[in-house]
Amino acid sequence: MIIAAHLSRDEGHTERLARRRAALDTIGAIEATYASGHGA
């Protein structure tokens, strides 16, 4: 039981990290597009 709870918690943590990384990639792409579009 304890092991299963630990595994599910790790899965949630990994999912959060993946979601944050995807969000950062999206923000980075938007910033790059904005910067190139405005000659910054």
Secondary structure, DSSP 8 states (H G I E B T S, - for coil): -HHHHHHHHHHHHHHHHHHHHHHHHHHHHHHHHHHHHTT-
